[in-house]
Amino acid sequence: MKPKTWRPERRNRKIGTAASGYGQSNKMVVPNSRLDRFGFDTWYVERLNPTRFEEHHIRGNSVKVLYETPYDGFTYGCSPKDTMHLLSHVPNDDCYHIEFIIFHQPTRKQIQLDSAWGRLWYYANFGKYGSGPAIYLEAQEINSQIKWSRKLNLEGQAELKRLREDGHLIDETKRDFIITLREKTIRNTVLYRTLLHELGHWAQYDKDFLDEDTALSTDSDVAYELYFAKPQIEHEQFAHRYASEVGDQLRLSGVIPFEALK
């Protein structure tokens, strides 16, 4: 057997590509953490510039609202009073322990790289406003378009169906679905579905970790690890199911839809 020798003509095919680290140092990302002016390590979703602060009470539970004024051409589709009205009709005190509702205006970079209708933050620190679990509702650009490939997986197909049900205008081309966001349909998605979806994540967290009677383990550390060890798709399916079931109950009882509250 001949000994292996170095052959200079056989270059590593990954040289100059991302696989070899090329370009990774200048890759565009949303800065996630940094030391703020108080010396605390914070995530970008905690670094807010609220123009309004409100405190509401739902069934004896205090809920704080931090509101960032949306950019021109952007909307949340709902007001803080709208969200409080909806949460006050959610059954079984599922909003218990939710301490913040955040109306967040994302930056252009955040929209491009980390866009969302809303988020649940299990624990966030907002400095002088306090800290605790928070539901985020993200401002959306009116008449903007979202382009999705027609090659959708099952989860993507289900989400496209939900967007149709929310009333969004969806055009089909040879290769893509083009979703146009209008003010009324943004309200349908953000208020009547996203808010309930994020609350569904919290309801699952409460059931699997916080509630001693239903927790995944009597050991809180184990229950915590088991909850976050679940596949993301399992968390999403639970939240979608929760939003659908609670939304149907609220529609049957005449709670939603309702006119915007100022």
C-alpha positions as CSV (number, residue, x, y, z in Angstrom):
1,M,0.0,0.0,0.0
2,K,1.4,3.3,-1.0
3,P,1.9,5.9,1.7
4,K,-0.5,8.9,1.6
5,T,1.1,12.0,0.2
6,W,0.0,15.6,0.1
7,R,-1.3,16.6,-3.3
8,P,-1.5,20.4,-3.6
9,E,-3.9,20.2,-6.6
10,R,-6.6,18.7,-4.4
11,R,-7.8,21.8,-2.6
12,N,-10.4,21.7,0.1
13,R,-13.7,22.4,-1.7
14,K,-15.0,24.3,1.4
15,I,-12.4,27.0,1.2
16,G,-14.0,30.4,0.7
17,T,-17.4,29.1,1.7
18,A,-19.6,29.5,4.8
19,A,-18.8,25.9,5.7
20,S,-15.2,26.9,6.3
21,G,-16.3,30.0,8.3
22,Y,-15.9,32.5,5.4
23,G,-18.1,35.5,5.9
24,Q,-19.3,34.4,9.3
25,S,-17.7,37.4,11.1
26,N,-19.8,39.9,9.0
27,K,-23.0,37.9,8.8
28,M,-26.0,40.1,9.3
29,V,-27.8,39.1,12.5
30,V,-30.1,40.7,15.1
31,P,-27.9,41.6,18.1
32,N,-29.4,39.4,20.8
33,S,-27.6,40.5,24.0
34,R,-25.4,43.3,25.3
35,L,-24.7,45.1,28.5
36,D,-27.3,47.9,29.0
37,R,-26.5,51.1,30.8
38,F,-27.2,49.4,34.2
39,G,-24.6,46.6,33.4
40,F,-27.2,43.9,32.9
41,D,-27.1,41.5,30.0
42,T,-30.3,42.0,28.0
43,W,-32.0,40.6,24.9
44,Y,-33.1,42.9,22.1
45,V,-36.8,42.2,22.9
46,E,-36.2,43.7,26.4
47,R,-34.7,46.9,25.0
48,L,-37.8,48.9,24.4
49,N,-38.7,52.6,24.0
50,P,-42.3,52.7,25.2
51,T,-44.3,55.8,24.7
52,R,-47.1,54.6,26.9
53,F,-47.3,52.7,30.1
54,E,-50.6,51.4,31.5
55,E,-51.6,49.0,34.3
56,H,-54.8,47.0,34.2
57,H,-56.4,44.4,36.4
58,I,-58.0,41.2,35.2
59,R,-59.7,39.0,37.7
60,G,-57.4,40.4,40.4
61,N,-54.3,39.9,38.3
62,S,-52.2,43.0,37.5
63,V,-51.2,43.3,33.8
64,K,-48.8,46.0,32.7
65,V,-48.8,47.3,29.1
66,L,-45.7,48.8,27.4
67,Y,-46.6,50.4,24.1
68,E,-44.2,51.5,21.4
69,T,-45.7,54.0,18.9
70,P,-45.7,52.2,15.5
71,Y,-43.9,53.7,12.6
72,D,-45.9,55.5,9.9
73,G,-47.6,52.8,7.8
74,F,-47.5,50.2,10.6
75,T,-50.2,49.0,12.9
76,Y,-50.8,46.5,15.7
77,G,-54.4,46.0,14.6
78,C,-55.6,46.5,18.1
79,S,-55.2,48.7,21.2
80,P,-54.3,47.9,24.8
81,K,-58.0,48.1,25.7
82,D,-58.8,45.6,23.0
83,T,-56.3,43.1,24.4
84,M,-57.6,43.6,28.0
85,H,-61.2,43.1,26.8
86,L,-60.3,39.9,25.1
87,L,-58.2,38.5,28.0
88,S,-61.0,39.3,30.5
89,H,-63.2,36.7,28.6
90,V,-60.6,34.0,28.4
91,P,-61.8,31.0,30.4
92,N,-60.2,29.3,33.4
93,D,-57.9,32.2,34.4
94,D,-55.4,31.1,31.7
95,C,-53.9,34.6,31.7
96,Y,-53.0,34.3,35.4
97,H,-49.3,35.2,36.0
98,I,-48.9,37.0,32.6
99,E,-47.5,40.3,33.9
100,F,-46.9,42.2,30.6
101,I,-48.4,42.8,27.3
102,I,-45.8,44.4,25.0
103,F,-46.7,46.3,21.8
104,H,-43.4,46.1,20.1
105,Q,-42.3,48.0,17.0
106,P,-39.6,45.9,15.4
107,T,-36.7,47.5,13.5
108,R,-36.2,46.9,9.8
109,K,-33.4,44.4,10.5
110,Q,-35.7,42.6,13.0
111,I,-38.5,42.4,10.5
112,Q,-36.1,41.0,7.9
113,L,-34.4,38.5,10.0
114,D,-36.7,37.7,12.9
115,S,-40.2,38.6,11.9
116,A,-43.2,37.4,13.9
117,W,-46.8,38.2,14.7
118,G,-46.2,37.8,18.4
119,R,-44.0,36.1,21.0
120,L,-44.2,34.7,24.5
121,W,-41.2,35.6,26.7
122,Y,-41.3,33.4,29.9
123,Y,-39.3,36.0,31.8
124,A,-38.2,39.4,30.6
125,N,-36.6,42.3,32.5
126,F,-37.9,45.8,31.6
127,G,-35.8,47.8,34.1
128,K,-37.9,50.4,36.0
129,Y,-41.1,48.8,34.7
130,G,-40.4,45.5,36.4
131,S,-39.9,41.9,35.2
132,G,-41.9,38.8,34.5
133,P,-43.7,36.8,31.8
134,A,-44.6,38.8,28.7
135,I,-46.7,38.4,25.6
136,Y,-45.4,40.5,22.6
137,L,-47.6,41.7,19.8
138,E,-45.5,42.9,16.8
139,A,-46.4,45.9,14.6
140,Q,-47.1,44.9,11.0
141,E,-46.7,47.1,7.9
142,I,-50.0,47.8,6.2
143,N,-50.2,46.6,2.6
144,S,-46.8,44.9,2.8
145,Q,-46.5,41.5,1.1
146,I,-45.1,38.2,2.4
147,K,-43.9,35.8,-0.2
148,W,-43.9,32.0,0.5
149,S,-42.8,29.2,-1.8
150,R,-45.5,26.9,-3.0
151,K,-43.4,24.1,-1.7
152,L,-44.9,24.2,1.8
153,N,-44.6,21.5,4.4
154,L,-47.7,20.4,6.4
155,E,-47.2,23.1,9.1
156,G,-46.8,25.8,6.4
157,Q,-50.0,24.6,4.6
158,A,-51.9,24.7,7.9
159,E,-50.7,28.3,8.6
160,L,-51.6,29.4,5.1
161,K,-55.1,28.0,5.7
162,R,-55.3,30.0,9.0
163,L,-54.2,33.2,7.1
164,R,-57.0,32.6,4.6
165,E,-59.5,32.3,7.4
166,D,-58.2,35.6,8.9
167,G,-59.2,37.2,5.6
168,H,-55.7,38.0,4.1
169,L,-55.5,38.5,0.4
170,I,-53.5,35.6,-1.0
171,D,-52.4,35.5,-4.7
172,E,-50.9,32.5,-6.3
173,T,-48.2,32.6,-8.9
174,K,-46.4,29.8,-10.6
175,R,-43.9,29.5,-7.8
176,D,-45.1,31.5,-4.8
177,F,-48.0,32.5,-2.6
178,I,-48.1,36.3,-2.1
179,I,-49.9,37.4,1.1
180,T,-50.9,41.0,1.3
181,L,-51.4,42.4,4.8
182,R,-54.3,44.8,5.2
183,E,-55.3,46.7,8.4
184,K,-58.5,44.8,9.1
185,T,-56.9,41.4,8.5
186,I,-53.9,42.3,10.6
187,R,-56.3,42.8,13.5
188,N,-57.9,39.4,12.9
189,T,-54.5,37.7,13.0
190,V,-52.9,39.7,15.9
191,L,-55.9,40.1,18.3
192,Y,-58.1,37.1,17.6
193,R,-55.4,34.5,17.0
194,T,-51.8,35.5,17.9
195,L,-52.7,36.8,21.3
196,L,-54.6,33.5,22.0
197,H,-51.8,31.5,20.5
198,E,-49.2,33.0,22.8
199,L,-51.5,32.6,25.7
200,G,-51.7,28.9,24.7
201,H,-48.0,28.6,25.1
202,W,-48.3,30.0,28.6
203,A,-51.3,27.6,29.4
204,Q,-49.1,24.7,28.4
205,Y,-46.2,26.0,30.5
206,D,-48.5,26.5,33.5
207,K,-49.9,22.9,33.1
208,D,-46.5,21.2,32.6
209,F,-44.4,23.2,35.0
210,L,-46.1,25.7,37.3
211,D,-49.2,23.6,38.4
212,E,-48.0,21.1,41.0
213,D,-51.1,18.9,40.3
214,T,-50.3,18.5,36.5
215,A,-46.6,19.2,36.3
216,L,-44.4,16.7,34.3
217,S,-42.5,15.9,37.5
218,T,-42.7,16.6,41.2
219,D,-39.1,17.8,40.9
220,S,-39.4,21.4,39.6
221,D,-36.0,21.2,37.9
222,V,-36.9,18.0,36.1
223,A,-40.3,19.4,35.1
224,Y,-38.6,22.5,33.7
225,E,-36.2,20.4,31.6
226,L,-38.9,18.1,30.4
227,Y,-41.1,21.0,29.2
228,F,-38.3,22.6,27.2
229,A,-37.1,19.3,25.9
230,K,-40.4,18.8,24.0
231,P,-40.1,19.3,20.2
232,Q,-41.0,22.8,19.1
233,I,-43.7,21.4,16.8
234,E,-45.4,19.9,19.9
235,H,-45.4,23.3,21.6
236,E,-46.8,25.0,18.4
237,Q,-49.5,22.4,17.9
238,F,-50.7,22.9,21.5
239,A,-50.8,26.6,21.1
240,H,-52.6,26.4,17.7
241,R,-55.2,24.0,19.2
242,Y,-55.7,26.3,22.3
243,A,-56.2,29.4,20.1
244,S,-58.6,27.6,17.9
245,E,-60.7,26.1,20.7
246,V,-60.8,29.3,22.8
247,G,-61.4,31.4,19.7
248,D,-64.4,29.2,18.8
249,Q,-65.8,29.6,22.3
250,L,-65.5,33.3,22.2
251,R,-67.2,33.5,18.8
252,L,-70.1,31.3,20.0
253,S,-70.6,33.5,23.0
254,G,-70.5,36.7,20.9
255,V,-67.3,38.1,22.5
256,I,-65.4,38.3,19.2
257,P,-65.2,40.0,16.8
258,F,-65.8,43.4,18.4
259,E,-65.3,47.0,17.4
260,A,-62.0,48.6,18.2
261,L,-61.8,50.1,21.7
262,K,-59.9,53.4,22.2
